[in-house]
Amino acid sequence: MSGRGDFAWDAQSWTPLTEMAEGFDEFRPPVSGTLVGRTVTLTGALTDGGEGFSLEQRFTDDRRLDWVLRVGDRPERSGTAGYQAFELADQLFYVHQLWQGLPQPEAASMALDLRNGAATGALAQLGLEPQPHRARQQWFQATVDGGRTDPHPHQPTTELVGRRIRYRYSSDDVYDHVYLTDRLFTWVCMGGAEQGEADTERCVHWKIREGVYLFSWLEKLLGVEGMVLVDLTQLRSVGIQFALDQFSGELVDLTMGAYAQPLSVAPPVTTP
């Protein structure tokens, strides 16, 4: 159990998210400047409801970008954002951007695959009433304008189901993921500030390339949005946690990376 006492289903008994976040960048891949000076425009649809979607991103330097968002018939929105991009494989980026100057914290995170001309990601919001700690995701799938003439859209997958994988984020922070179904997984903290804490959450799996997956979850207890791009060919991951600290209300917006260690695979259930 964690140093905060016996396990309990009470957010106030869990480790503060700001404390948990310390050190999660120790094994994070280096930030990439490859996108600097480029304009990448995505065109597609939200997966929930199918509204038309476009996101223009002008990467002005290695820390900031200008964005313009259009969704269906809603008013156009635009702004400047801090961002980080990680090139996990050739022309495959994990991009996270924190949109600023809005009434509540919002972010966009995605797998951007320039080789295949496709992007999959989510728009996230925090500070939503009546439970201000909760996060909401709006998923999108899009093609890269001016990219391949035959883009390969990413597909939902069950290839992670049955696996247990250990992620080492730092010298201290170690978490196991057990992928139960295509919609549920269990995380267990094996070392670090949250040691002994665990939960089962709803999740989403996408196959990006062979052996590469975009995996995301929303924690029901603390309202954390987690999203990671996992490359099981290199045994690496990179991603984010986006939330409000359950004690202070302080924004937690961290990028993180891990070494991945597959531990086991449950055999599929067969019917007679």
C-alpha positions as CSV (number, residue, x, y, z in Angstrom):
1,M,0.0,0.0,0.0
2,S,1.0,3.6,-0.5
3,G,2.5,5.7,2.3
4,R,-0.8,7.5,2.6
5,G,-2.5,4.7,4.5
6,D,-4.8,1.9,3.7
7,F,-6.3,1.7,0.2
8,A,-9.6,3.5,-0.2
9,W,-11.9,4.6,-2.9
10,D,-11.6,8.2,-1.9
11,A,-9.7,10.7,-4.0
12,Q,-8.7,12.6,-0.9
13,S,-6.7,9.5,0.3
14,W,-4.7,9.2,-2.9
15,T,-1.4,10.7,-3.6
16,P,-1.7,14.3,-4.9
17,L,-1.4,14.4,-8.7
18,T,1.2,17.1,-8.5
19,E,3.4,14.9,-6.3
20,M,2.8,11.9,-8.6
21,A,3.9,13.8,-11.6
22,E,7.4,14.6,-10.3
23,G,10.1,12.8,-12.3
24,F,8.0,11.3,-15.0
25,D,10.2,12.8,-17.7
26,E,13.4,10.9,-16.7
27,F,12.9,8.3,-19.4
28,R,11.0,10.4,-21.8
29,P,12.3,10.5,-25.4
30,P,13.9,13.7,-26.6
31,V,11.7,16.5,-27.9
32,S,11.8,16.8,-31.7
33,G,12.2,20.0,-33.7
34,T,11.4,18.3,-37.0
35,L,8.0,20.0,-37.3
36,V,9.3,23.6,-36.8
37,G,8.5,25.9,-39.7
38,R,5.8,23.5,-41.1
39,T,2.1,24.0,-41.3
40,V,0.2,20.7,-40.8
41,T,-3.5,20.8,-41.5
42,L,-5.7,17.8,-40.6
43,T,-9.1,17.2,-42.1
44,G,-11.6,14.5,-41.0
45,A,-14.3,14.0,-38.5
46,L,-15.0,13.5,-34.8
47,T,-15.6,9.9,-34.1
48,D,-18.6,10.7,-31.8
49,G,-21.3,12.1,-34.0
50,G,-19.3,12.4,-37.2
51,E,-19.1,16.2,-37.3
52,G,-16.6,17.5,-39.8
53,F,-13.3,18.4,-38.3
54,S,-10.2,20.4,-39.3
55,L,-7.2,21.5,-37.3
56,E,-4.5,23.8,-38.8
57,Q,-1.2,23.8,-36.9
58,R,1.6,26.2,-37.7
59,F,4.7,25.2,-35.8
60,T,6.4,28.5,-35.4
61,D,9.3,27.2,-33.2
62,D,10.1,24.2,-31.1
63,R,7.8,25.3,-28.2
64,R,4.9,27.2,-29.7
65,L,2.4,26.8,-32.5
66,D,-0.6,28.7,-33.8
67,W,-3.8,26.7,-34.3
68,V,-7.2,27.1,-36.0
69,L,-10.0,24.6,-35.2
70,R,-13.2,24.1,-37.2
71,V,-15.8,21.6,-36.1
72,G,-19.1,21.2,-38.0
73,D,-21.2,24.4,-37.9
74,R,-19.7,25.6,-34.6
75,P,-17.8,29.0,-34.6
76,E,-14.2,28.8,-35.6
77,R,-11.7,28.9,-32.8
78,S,-8.0,29.8,-32.9
79,G,-5.1,30.6,-30.6
80,T,-1.5,30.1,-29.7
81,A,-0.4,27.0,-27.7
82,G,2.7,25.6,-26.1
83,Y,3.4,22.2,-27.5
84,Q,5.8,19.3,-27.4
85,A,6.4,16.8,-30.3
86,F,8.2,13.5,-30.0
87,E,9.3,11.5,-33.1
88,L,8.9,8.0,-31.8
89,A,9.5,6.4,-35.2
90,D,10.4,7.7,-38.6
91,Q,7.8,10.4,-39.5
92,L,5.6,9.2,-36.6
93,F,5.1,11.9,-34.0
94,Y,3.3,12.2,-30.7
95,V,2.1,15.8,-30.5
96,H,0.6,17.4,-27.3
97,Q,-0.5,21.0,-27.2
98,L,-2.0,23.0,-24.3
99,W,-4.4,25.6,-25.6
100,Q,-4.2,28.9,-23.7
101,G,-6.5,31.8,-22.9
102,L,-9.6,29.7,-22.7
103,P,-12.2,29.6,-19.9
104,Q,-11.1,26.1,-18.9
105,P,-8.0,24.0,-19.6
106,E,-8.1,22.4,-23.0
107,A,-5.5,20.4,-24.9
108,A,-5.1,18.5,-28.1
109,S,-3.0,15.3,-28.2
110,M,-2.5,13.0,-31.2
111,A,-0.5,10.4,-33.1
112,L,0.6,12.2,-36.3
113,D,1.8,9.8,-38.9
114,L,3.2,11.7,-41.8
115,R,4.4,8.6,-43.6
116,N,0.9,7.2,-43.8
117,G,-0.8,10.6,-44.1
118,A,-3.1,10.0,-41.1
119,A,-3.7,11.4,-37.6
120,T,-5.7,10.1,-34.6
121,G,-6.2,12.0,-31.4
122,A,-8.5,13.7,-29.0
123,L,-9.5,17.2,-27.8
124,A,-9.6,17.2,-24.0
125,Q,-11.3,19.6,-21.5
126,L,-11.0,20.0,-17.8
127,G,-13.0,21.9,-15.2
128,L,-16.4,20.7,-16.4
129,E,-19.3,21.2,-14.0
130,P,-20.8,19.7,-12.0
131,Q,-17.6,17.7,-11.3
132,P,-14.8,20.1,-12.0
133,H,-12.0,17.5,-11.8
134,R,-13.5,15.4,-14.6
135,A,-12.1,15.3,-18.1
136,R,-13.9,14.9,-21.4
137,Q,-12.4,13.7,-24.7
138,Q,-13.6,14.3,-28.2
139,W,-11.8,11.8,-30.5
140,F,-11.0,12.7,-34.1
141,Q,-9.6,10.9,-37.1
142,A,-8.1,12.9,-40.0
143,T,-5.9,12.9,-43.0
144,V,-2.9,15.2,-43.5
145,D,-3.7,17.8,-46.2
146,G,-1.1,17.6,-49.0
147,G,0.1,14.2,-47.8
148,R,-0.4,10.9,-49.4
149,T,-3.1,10.5,-52.0
150,D,-4.0,7.2,-50.5
151,P,-3.8,7.8,-46.7
152,H,-4.1,4.8,-44.4
153,P,-6.5,5.7,-41.5
154,H,-5.7,4.2,-38.1
155,Q,-8.1,1.5,-36.9
156,P,-9.4,0.4,-33.5
157,T,-7.7,-2.7,-32.4
158,T,-7.8,-5.6,-29.9
159,E,-4.2,-6.6,-30.3
160,L,-3.3,-5.4,-26.8
161,V,-6.1,-7.3,-25.1
162,G,-4.7,-10.0,-22.8
163,R,-1.3,-8.5,-22.4
164,R,0.4,-7.3,-19.2
165,I,3.1,-4.7,-19.8
166,R,5.3,-2.9,-17.3
167,Y,6.2,0.7,-17.9
168,R,9.2,2.2,-16.2
169,Y,8.9,6.0,-16.3
170,S,11.8,6.8,-14.0
171,S,14.2,5.2,-11.6
172,D,11.3,5.1,-9.1
173,D,8.1,5.2,-11.0
174,V,6.9,1.8,-12.4
175,Y,3.3,0.9,-13.5
176,D,1.8,-2.2,-14.9
177,H,-1.0,-2.2,-17.4
178,V,-3.3,-5.2,-17.8
179,Y,-5.4,-4.8,-21.0
180,L,-8.6,-6.6,-20.1
181,T,-10.8,-5.8,-23.1
182,D,-10.8,-3.3,-25.9
183,R,-12.7,-0.9,-23.5
184,L,-11.3,-1.8,-20.0
185,F,-7.8,-2.0,-18.5
186,T,-6.3,-2.1,-15.0
187,W,-3.3,0.0,-14.0
188,V,-1.2,-0.9,-10.9
189,C,1.6,1.3,-9.5
190,M,4.4,-1.0,-8.7
191,G,6.9,1.7,-7.5
192,G,6.9,5.4,-6.9
193,A,4.7,8.0,-5.1
194,E,1.5,6.0,-5.9
195,Q,2.8,2.6,-5.0
196,G,0.0,0.2,-4.1
197,E,-2.7,2.3,-5.8
198,A,-4.6,0.8,-8.7
199,D,-7.9,1.0,-10.6
200,T,-9.7,-0.3,-13.6
201,E,-10.7,2.3,-16.2
202,R,-12.4,2.7,-19.5
203,C,-10.0,3.0,-22.4
204,V,-9.5,3.2,-26.2
205,H,-7.0,1.4,-28.4
206,W,-5.9,2.3,-31.9
207,K,-3.4,0.6,-34.1
208,I,-1.1,3.2,-35.7
209,R,1.5,0.9,-37.3
210,E,2.6,-2.7,-37.0
211,G,3.5,-3.0,-33.3
212,V,2.6,0.6,-32.5
213,Y,-0.5,1.6,-30.6
214,L,-2.2,4.7,-29.4
215,F,-3.8,4.0,-26.0
216,S,-5.9,6.3,-23.9
217,W,-8.0,6.3,-20.7
218,L,-10.0,8.6,-18.4
219,E,-9.6,7.9,-14.7
220,K,-13.1,7.9,-13.1
221,L,-11.8,8.8,-9.6
222,L,-9.5,11.7,-10.3
223,G,-10.5,12.7,-13.9
224,V,-7.0,12.2,-15.4
225,E,-6.8,12.0,-19.1
226,G,-3.9,9.7,-20.0
227,M,-2.8,9.0,-23.5
228,V,0.3,7.1,-24.7
229,L,1.9,6.1,-28.0
230,V,3.4,2.7,-27.4
231,D,6.0,1.2,-29.7
232,L,6.4,-2.5,-28.8
233,T,9.0,-2.9,-31.6
234,Q,11.3,-0.5,-29.7
235,L,9.8,-1.2,-26.2
236,R,9.3,2.6,-25.7
237,S,6.3,4.8,-25.0
238,V,5.6,8.5,-24.9
239,G,2.5,10.3,-23.8
240,I,0.7,12.7,-21.4
241,Q,-1.3,13.0,-18.3
242,F,-3.8,16.0,-18.2
243,A,-5.8,16.7,-15.0
244,L,-6.5,19.0,-12.1
245,D,-4.9,18.1,-8.8
246,Q,-7.5,16.8,-6.5
247,F,-6.3,18.9,-3.5
248,S,-5.1,22.2,-4.9
249,G,-6.9,22.3,-8.2
250,E,-3.5,23.0,-9.9
251,L,-3.2,22.0,-13.5
252,V,-1.2,18.9,-14.1
253,D,-0.1,18.8,-17.7
254,L,2.9,16.5,-18.1
255,T,4.6,14.7,-20.9
256,M,6.2,11.4,-20.0
257,G,8.0,8.5,-21.5
258,A,8.8,4.9,-20.4
259,Y,10.6,1.8,-21.2
260,A,8.1,-1.0,-21.9
261,Q,8.6,-4.6,-20.7
262,P,6.0,-7.1,-21.8
263,L,5.3,-9.6,-19.0
264,S,2.7,-12.0,-20.1
265,V,-0.1,-12.7,-22.5
266,A,-3.3,-14.4,-21.5
267,P,-4.5,-17.0,-24.0
268,P,-7.7,-16.2,-25.9
269,V,-10.9,-17.9,-24.7
270,T,-12.0,-20.6,-27.1
271,T,-15.4,-22.0,-27.4
272,P,-16.1,-25.7,-27.8
